[in-house]
Amino acid sequence: MIDEEFRYREIQGHRVGYVWYPSIAATGIAEGVFTSRIGGVSPEPYASLNLGKGNDDAKENIDANYRIAAAILGTVPERCVLGYQTHTANVRAVTEEDAGKGTVRERDYRDVDGLVTNVPDLTLVTLHADCTPLYFVDPVHRAIGMAHSGWRGTVKRIGRNILETMQSEYGTCPDDVIAVIGPTIRGCCYEIGPEVAEQFIYEFGDRSVREEKILTPGKGDRSMLDMAAANRRVLLDAGIRSDHLTVTAYCTCCRSDLFYSHRAAKGQKRGNGAGMLRITAKK
């Protein structure tokens, strides 16, 4: 199911572009977006809504961009929590005490590519430039999860780990969860070597990677990897209902005019967009 809208909104004097998810809003408890590169203050090569902190974009630019991005969801950076992404499948349950970590104050954790919470008005944030954003909303137990799933995290099934953490922390049942696979690099653009392809074949099976077009033939011994298709298999295997799952139509590399893309940048400096998910309604 494809259920996403690209929207523009005037925020603090900037015309900000972002992807919005009706399926998340329809839960009545949460709102989720994926930021584009449009509408911030950063100059080239980070133009313009760069939220990545691991580059030499000026701190004041990034801070201003976080104010703009947070305002899309009607919040502020002090109410956001940022992961510490190192391509793991590790998940952290965050609480009120974590508010502002990674955005306005230092993080006291490392190696966290997934976040879950049941705290109202706390926004989970993951950073992306081709890697897959995964969104999870449990409207029954009023809990959410957000993941950064690179190819390593996908092979390690970080999406499953998010659901297992939500189950242990909040009693979540996968049947109830509304899930979204956000803008990511697709099979049209993501060329990988045999050493990576073999890991996907081992994890998902040769038949699955072929029939679901997780892998398609590339040049020579290379393959083309579709990150959305791979994560769709992860989430369905973990118990997400197909009619509760939204899969993006966007390839971040094809649409590098809208989104930051590591592959499209070809090793040059670039920024990061963000997946953002917030519980909006109190009990």
Disulfide bonds with the S-S distance in Angstrom:
none
